[in-house]
Amino acid sequence: MTELIVRLFIKDSENTSNPAVRTRYGIISSIVGIISNTALATLKFILGILSNSIAITADAVNNLSDSASSIVTLVGFKLSSKPADREHPFGHGRMEYVCGLLIAFLVLLVGFEVGKTSVLRIFSGERSVYSPFVVIGLSASICVKLWLNSFYRKLGKKMDSATMAAVAADSISDALATSVTLFSVIISKFTSIPIDGYIGILVSLLVIWAGIGIIRNTLTPLLGTAPDPEIVRKIHDEVLGYDKILGIHDLIVHEYGPGRMFASLHAEVSSCESVIDSHAVVDLIENEVSKKLGIEILIHMDPLEVENEEVSAIRDSVLDALRLLDASFSMHDFRIVPGSDFKNIVFDVVIPMDYPAPDNIVTDMVVTAVSSLDSSFVVKPTIDRI
């Protein structure tokens, strides 16, 4: 069913890096969600009134909030597809994450309201009325929610969408909540205990937990996360695949929403090559790799004195000194700026992100170690944690 809907309504559906395609995915998923959840909410409101069940009515409100969430999702995808402008030069892709948070807050609100109403039902001692029609209706609702979970999950994988994953998680929690409600309806036939209120509290806890999970999943990309190691490897391998590139460092990957990824890096080239030739290679790499990986790449060119024996010897000595301090240390951007009676030794020291010593202590360690190699060295390291 999902594949049929995608084929019928989404043109060029495999090109999910295209903002226009992502918008079409968002529109279709939102329309399906609005229709399904509005129908379920209407059905449960009727069943809740007929059976005098607060748990069923609460479940209906939950479905109604899902309809509202689908509307928010629809608006989110439309906003995220807007092109870059003066105020937002990297586009509006992160609106997907913002909308995911809005969905989470709606879910939490419903959860708290359901819990409050359920507590009141317990104290009043009011019971629900069993009906086979209610059992059939809730069973059908569970099946619809399980299908929606599968639908959203498949679309989320195709799009790599945090919002879609959030809605899929919400759908499965709804199915669980309705299952618990169905259980309470069946049990209410055999007991005078106000089981309806207790089950309503359980439903509210399930809904609240789902809301917390959605917040966790959408807040992380908004705050910024480390890039996928596979993406880093691909960029590294592609750039180093060009003959005149001797090495790369300072690779930084930024994501401004799904399908909107930017990367910057420093590429080392031989200082013996002409600046024009090296620059032409860098331009070629930016163009070809960006198209191949779907990532906007900006490259800074760093010339290395690869044929200067004195520089090479000092570079090797400095690297050995760093490795003696800690085997995990490395360096890049090494250069020597000579003075009348001294040599400025300038380089970046690469250390692990979780290295326990603060940067100023590491700097003092490096300066002491490298200065001991030659009294004419004026050591100027920069600490780079990765």
Secondary structure, DSSP 8 states (H G I E B T S, - for coil): -HHHHHHHH-TTTT-TTSHHHHHHHHHHHHHHHHHHHHHHHHHHHHHHHHHT-HHHHHHHHHHHHHHHHHHHHHHHHHHHTS---SS-TT-STTHHHHHHHHHHHHHHHHHHHHHHHHHHHHHHT------HHHHHHHHHHHHHHHHHHHHHHHHHHHHT-HHHHHHHHHHHHHHHHHHHHHHHHHHHTT--S-HHHHHHHHHHHHHHHHHHHHHHHHHHHHH-----HHHHHHHHHHHHTSTT--EEEEEEEEESSTT-EEEEEEEEEETTS-HHHHHHHHHHHHHHHHHHHT-EEEEEEEEE-TT-HHHHHHHHHHHHHHHHH-TT-EEEEEEEEE-SS-EEEEEEEEE-TT-SS-HHHHHHHHHHHHHTT-TTEEEEEEEEE-
